[in-house]
Structures are given as structure tokens and as C-alpha cells.
Amino acid sequence: MAVTATHPQVYRGSHGTSGFQEQYEALDLLNAREYAAKEKKLVRKIDIRLMPLLFAMIVLNYLDRNALANARVQGIEKSLSLKGTEFNTAISVLFAGYIALQIPSNMIITRVRPSLYLSGCMIIWGVVSGLTATVHNYAGLVAVRFFLGLVEAPYFPGALFLLSSWYTRKELALRTSILYAGSLLSGGFGGLVGAGVQYGLDGVRGLPSWRWLFIIEAAVTVFVAALSLVILPDFPHTTKFLSNEERAIATRRLQDDSGSNDTERGSMMSGMKMAFLDYKVWILALIIITKTSAGAVTQFIPTLVSTLGYNKVASLLLVAPPYVFATLVALAVSHNSDRVGERCVHIVVPILLGMVGYIIAAATVNFAARYLSLFLMLAGVYGSYNVALAWISSTLPRPIEKRAAAIAFVNTVGNFAQIYSPYMYPSTDGPRYLAAMIANACFCLACVAATILLRVFLLRENEKLEAIEV
């Protein structure tokens, strides 16, 4: 049985397009078994090339972003004489810059080489993050954090867009989960790195441990960015590490999955307009912002752990296990979501688990109960976050400009939560942070309601499409 699909308008790039076109047309001569075998081999090749590097990049993206939370345990507030809510402002100001460039950046990435664009931004954010080690007052810290947000903005929405340009809808949730697992593990790695730096480098060459933390993490970031310049692939139809046949299959399978592929180009402004006028984008944004509002507790996990009564090194070490658990839950939930082809339940069930965690944290100061609550809240909120992100691309697969704008817009709206949520955790509310925990439980309920609402609307749309076909 031949594989059939509508032939797209082939992108006229510079990487052997005539051979690519011939191979694309030759795919019709393959039987289904031959095509499936070649596709499976191709996906494995893409995974090996793309996923480890994107994983490492997001680990460092979040390590550099969240290093300030570990630096707080190491004494940055005292070193810089921070008062009142100044530390909270230093956290939230990063997202003012971060939000500003989300949508413009994801429009740009549709027109440039993602490998150069994302890697170049990573080099810059590594340098800016390293400059945090040089600040000596509150003003300097705020300035560095703002610019760090600007240069970190392109990576995450850009990485999500790049994944959606390589993988089909049934493959996206697991790959998105693997990518986002890097952000979760960075919380654990950050605690371990912070503990190691605190133990071995505090006071070396007259520098406090928190300055060494930023220096070391920045150096690793720049090194990995240099590697990504030559390893990270671009789009399926233009990337150099695939043969003409492999590029043809990579393009064809996206065509078969969504009825369109990324060789086609339209107006960036029309793509943005389509995204903003689609009600599904706004509901997805509501799902994400309620999740990120509840999940902003990650900025204060080291602080919450420090309220358990241990020293600096022990507190930083205790940060890791909840993140590792959340990562395992996220991978399991996303894998099952892809396997059964369902999104709604795979968002609702974990988020309710997270709500239980917030209720426990609000209700008691018992060590065992509060530490358990960290596992529940992280696994609950972020265990299904990847499924929600994958739902964006599978709900809005085409055209490419609309998908890119939708991903960036939803991520932008979600990160608005990072501006106001730090003020929910004033030091005077410790150790229970009652108001924040109650608010987080309410955010979880709102996320459940938005998720079910989107599911109802999608079912109605599918019924209309089936009626039209009949």
C-alpha cells in the first residue's frame, strides 16, 4: 500500500532542494512497511541529535534564572544589604524583560536558523548571568536581572516551536516533557550545586559562595552554547545532518499528521492575528497562567526548605528530591498522554494532587508533612505542565506563523504570573506562607475549570466537523 499525501509547496532553501523534491515525490513508491521503518529510524536519529542538547540548554536556562533563590540561602541579601521586598523585586523584574520579547522572538525564529539564533542568545545570557557575581548593591542586581530576562526570553518558546517543527502530535507531549524535565531537574541540580559551592568555595579568594555560584554556572552555560552552535539542527527541510530522503520523510510525516508542514510560509502579521483571534489560544493561556501562578512556589523552594530548621548545606541538599520526583511524574504522565491520545484528564488529575500539597502546607508546620507537601505541589503543578504545552501545538498545528505566535503568546501570558507571584511570599509570612498557599490552591481549581472548558469546546468543534463531513 503506497503512502499518499498532498504535496506541499516546497521551500526553496539552499540545501539541495531539487534532490529533496525528488525524494519527496519518490516516497509515494514506498509501501507502508518500508515507510514506517524509515520513519522510525529517522525519529530515533532526530531524538539523539535534538533532545539531549535542548535538555542541557533548558537545565542551564533555569539554573541561571533560579540561581538567585539558592543565593538567598547563601547570604546574598546580607551581602547586598537588601531590605523589605527588594529580593522579591529582583526575582520579578527578570520576567518584565522575559515577557517583552516572547512574541517578537518567536516570529523571528520562523525566518532565521534556530541553531544560530538560540545558541547565540544562550551565549549572551550566560555572560549576563555571570555579571551577577559582580554586583554590589540592589540597583545593580535589578539591572542584571532585567537584562537576563531579555536575553533568556527567546529560548523556551523557541525550543517549543522547534520541537513542534520536528515531531507529530502523538510524539509532542513526551518530548515536551523531556524538555521541561530539564527545568524541573535544574531545581534539584541548583540545590546540589549550591551545596557544593557553599561547602567548598565559600570565602575562597575573598569571595562569598553566592558569587562563585554565578561564576561557575555562567562558564558552563557559555561552553554548552558553543557546542550547540554546531550540533543543534534547524528545520526538517533545511537541516544538513539528514539525507535528502530523510528530510523528505521528516517533512512528509508532518504533512500527514496535520495537513500542513513548515516548508510553507505566510505573513507573520496574519499568523499573529489568527492566533489572537482564536478563542482556544486564550483558554490555553488561562490554563498556563493558573499553573504558573501556583508553580511560582519554585522560586521559593529553597526558602521553604530552610524553614524546616536545617543548616545551609543541608537545606540546599533537601531541595533536590522533590524536583526529581516531579520529573519522574511529569515523564510518566506525558508518556501516557501520548500513548492514549488524551490531554484533559492528564492535566486535571495531577493539578488536583498539587492542590492537596498546598492545603497541607497551609495547614501544618510539621516537618514530615511540609516536606511531603513539596513533593505533591511540584509533581502536581509541573507533572501535567508539559501536557498543557503540547496541547498548544496539537490544537493549533498550522500555519507555522500562527503556531509560533500562539506558543509565544501563551508562554508570555503564563509568565505574567512570575511578576506578581513573588510578592505572595514576604518573609514575614514564614514559615507557613498561609496566604500564598491558599491562593495557590485556588489557582489549581481555576486551572481545572479552564481545562475542562477547553475540552468541551474542542468536542463541540469536532462534532461540527464530523457533521460537515457527513
Residue pairs with C-beta under 8 A, 6 or more apart in sequence:
1 31
1 32
2 28
2 29
2 30
2 31
2 32
3 27
3 28
3 30
3 31
3 32
3 35
3 252
3 256
4 28
5 252
5 255
5 256
6 255
6 259
7 24
7 25
8 251
8 255
8 260
8 261
8 263
8 264
9 263
9 264
10 17
10 20
10 21
10 24
10 237
10 263
11 17
11 235
11 237
11 238
11 262
11 263
11 264
11 265
13 237
13 238
14 238
15 237
15 238
15 239
15 240
15 247
16 244
19 244
20 237
20 244
20 247
20 248
22 244
23 243
23 244
23 245
23 247
23 248
24 248
24 251
24 252
26 245
26 248
27 35
27 245
27 248
27 249
27 252
30 38
35 249
38 245
38 246
38 249
39 249
39 253
42 242
42 246
42 249
42 250
43 167
43 171
45 242
45 246
46 166
46 167
46 233
46 250
47 175
49 231
49 233
49 241
50 162
50 163
50 166
50 232
50 233
51 175
51 178
51 179
53 227
53 228
53 231
53 232
54 159
54 162
54 163
54 179
54 182
54 232
55 178
55 179
55 181
55 182
56 182
56 224
57 118
57 122
57 155
57 159
57 182
57 224
57 225
57 228
58 155
58 156
58 159
58 179
58 180
58 182
58 183
58 186
59 182
59 183
59 185
59 186
59 189
60 122
60 126
60 186
60 217
60 220
60 221
60 224
61 122
61 125
61 152
61 155
61 156
61 183
61 186
62 182
62 183
62 186
62 187
62 190
63 186
63 189
63 190
63 193
63 217
63 221
64 125
64 126
64 129
64 148
64 152
64 217
64 218
64 221
65 94
65 148
65 152
66 186
66 187
66 190
66 298
66 299
67 129
67 132
67 190
67 194
67 213
67 214
67 217
68 76
68 87
68 90
68 91
68 132
68 145
69 91
69 190
69 298
69 299
69 300
69 301
69 302
69 303
70 190
70 191
70 193
70 194
70 210
70 213
70 302
70 316
70 319
71 194
71 210
71 213
71 214
72 87
72 302
72 303
73 194
73 198
73 302
73 303
73 306
73 312
73 315
73 316
74 194
74 197
74 198
74 202
74 208
74 209
74 210
74 213
74 312
75 208
75 209
75 210
76 82
76 87
76 208
76 210
77 87
79 208
79 210
80 135
80 136
80 137
80 138
80 141
81 137
81 138
82 90
82 138
82 141
85 423
85 426
86 138
88 422
88 423
88 425
88 426
89 142
89 422
90 138
90 141
90 142
90 145
91 145
91 299
91 418
91 422
92 418
92 419
92 420
92 421
92 422
92 423
93 142
93 145
93 146
93 149
94 145
94 146
94 148
94 149
94 152
94 418
95 149
95 415
95 416
95 418
95 419
96 146
96 149
96 419
97 145
97 146
97 147
97 148
97 149
97 150
97 153
98 149
98 150
98 152
98 153
98 415
98 418
99 149
99 153
99 412
99 415
99 416
99 419
100 149
100 150
100 153
101 150
101 153
101 154
102 153
102 157
102 408
102 409
102 411
102 412
102 415
103 272
103 405
103 408
103 409
103 412
105 153
105 154
105 157
105 158
105 408
106 154
106 157
106 158
106 161
106 404
106 405
106 407
106 408
107 268
107 271
107 272
107 401
107 404
107 405
107 408
108 117
108 154
109 117
109 118
109 154
109 158
109 161
109 162
109 404
110 161
110 265
110 268
110 400
110 401
110 404
111 268
113 234
113 238
114 158
114 161
114 162
114 232
114 233
114 234
114 235
115 228
115 229
115 231
115 232
115 233
115 234
116 229
117 154
117 158
118 154
118 155
118 158
118 159
118 162
118 228
118 232
119 225
119 226
119 228
119 229
119 232
120 225
120 229
121 151
121 152
121 154
121 155
121 158
122 155
122 221
122 222
122 224
122 225
122 228
123 222
123 225
123 226
124 151
125 148
125 151
125 152
125 155
125 221
126 218
126 219
126 221
126 222
126 225
127 218
127 222
128 144
128 147
128 148
128 151
129 144
129 148
129 214
129 217
129 218
129 221
130 214
130 215
130 217
130 218
130 219
131 144
132 141
132 144
132 145
132 148
132 214
133 207
133 211
133 212
133 213
133 214
133 215
133 218
134 140
135 141
135 143
135 144
156 411
157 407
157 408
157 411
157 412
159 179
160 176
160 179
160 389
160 392
160 393
160 407
160 411
161 403
161 404
161 407
161 408
163 172
163 175
163 176
163 179
163 393
164 172
164 393
164 397
164 403
164 407
165 235
165 236
165 254
165 262
165 400
166 233
166 236
166 250
167 175
168 253
168 254
168 257
168 258
169 257
169 258
169 390
169 393
169 394
169 397
170 257
170 338
170 341
171 338
172 338
172 390
172 393
172 394
173 334
173 335
173 337
173 338
173 343
173 346
173 386
173 387
173 390
174 331
174 334
174 335
174 337
174 338
176 334
176 386
176 387
176 389
176 390
177 330
177 331
177 333
177 334
177 335
177 386
177 387
177 390
178 331
178 334
179 386
180 330
180 382
180 385
180 386
180 389
181 327
181 330
181 331
181 386
184 323
184 326
184 327
184 330
184 378
184 382
185 323
185 324
185 327
186 323
187 298
187 301
187 319
187 320
187 322
187 323
187 378
188 319
188 320
188 321
188 322
188 323
188 324
188 327
189 320
190 319
191 302
191 316
191 317
191 318
191 319
191 320
191 323
192 316
192 317
192 320
193 213
193 216
193 217
194 209
194 213
194 302
194 316
194 319
195 312
195 313
195 316
195 317
197 209
197 212
197 213
197 216
198 209
198 312
198 313
198 316
199 313
201 207
201 209
201 212
202 208
202 209
202 212
203 209
204 212
233 239
233 241
233 242
235 262
236 242
236 247
236 250
236 251
236 254
236 261
236 262
237 247
237 250
237 251
237 261
237 262
237 263
238 247
239 247
242 250
251 261
251 262
251 263
252 261
254 260
254 261
254 262
255 261
257 397
258 397
258 398
259 397
259 398
260 397
260 398
260 399
260 400
262 400
264 399
264 400
265 400
265 401
266 399
266 400
266 401
267 401
268 401
268 405
270 401
271 399
271 400
271 401
271 402
271 403
271 404
271 405
272 401
272 402
272 405
274 399
274 401
274 402
274 405
275 281
275 396
275 402
275 405
275 406
275 409
276 405
276 409
278 396
278 402
278 406
279 457
280 395
280 396
280 454
280 457
280 458
281 396
281 406
281 409
281 410
283 450
283 453
283 454
283 457
284 388
284 391
284 392
284 395
284 406
284 410
284 454
285 409
285 410
285 413
285 414
286 446
286 450
287 347
287 388
287 391
287 447
287 450
287 451
287 454
288 388
288 389
288 410
288 411
288 413
288 414
289 413
289 414
289 416
289 417
290 443
290 444
290 446
290 447
290 450
291 351
291 381
291 384
291 385
291 388
291 414
291 443
291 447
292 414
292 415
292 417
292 418
292 421
293 417
293 421
293 439
293 440
293 443
294 351
294 354
294 358
294 377
294 381
294 440
294 441
294 443
294 444
294 447
295 381
295 382
295 385
295 417
296 417
296 418
296 421
296 422
296 424
297 304
297 377
297 378
297 381
297 425
297 436
297 440
298 378
299 418
299 421
299 422
299 425
300 422
300 425
300 433
301 319
301 322
301 323
301 374
301 378
302 315
302 316
302 319
303 425
303 430
304 361
304 370
304 374
304 431
304 433
305 315
305 316
305 318
305 319
305 371
305 374
306 312
306 315
307 370
307 430
307 431
308 315
308 318
308 367
308 370
308 371
309 367
310 318
318 371
321 375
322 371
322 374
322 375
322 378
322 379
323 378
325 375
325 378
325 379
326 375
326 378
326 379
326 382
326 383
329 350
329 379
329 383
330 379
330 382
330 383
330 384
330 385
330 386
333 346
333 350
333 383
333 384
333 386
333 387
334 346
334 386
334 387
334 390
336 346
337 343
337 346
337 387
337 390
343 387
343 388
343 390
343 391
343 394
343 455
344 451
344 452
344 454
344 455
346 384
346 387
347 384
347 387
347 388
347 391
347 447
347 451
348 384
348 448
348 451
348 452
349 384
350 379
350 380
350 381
350 383
350 384
351 380
351 381
351 384
351 444
351 447
351 448
351 451
352 380
352 444
352 448
353 376
353 379
353 380
353 383
354 376
354 377
354 378
354 379
354 380
354 381
354 383
354 440
354 444
355 380
355 440
355 441
355 444
355 445
356 376
356 380
357 372
357 373
357 374
357 375
357 376
357 377
357 378
357 379
357 380
358 373
358 377
358 437
358 438
358 440
358 441
358 444
359 437
359 441
360 369
360 370
360 372
360 373
360 376
361 370
361 373
361 374
361 377
361 432
361 433
361 437
362 432
362 433
362 434
362 437
362 438
362 441
363 369
364 370
365 431
365 432
370 431
377 440
380 444
381 444
388 451
391 454
392 403
392 406
392 407
392 410
393 403
393 407
395 458
396 402
396 403
396 406
397 403
424 433
424 435
424 436
424 439
425 433
425 436
429 435
429 436
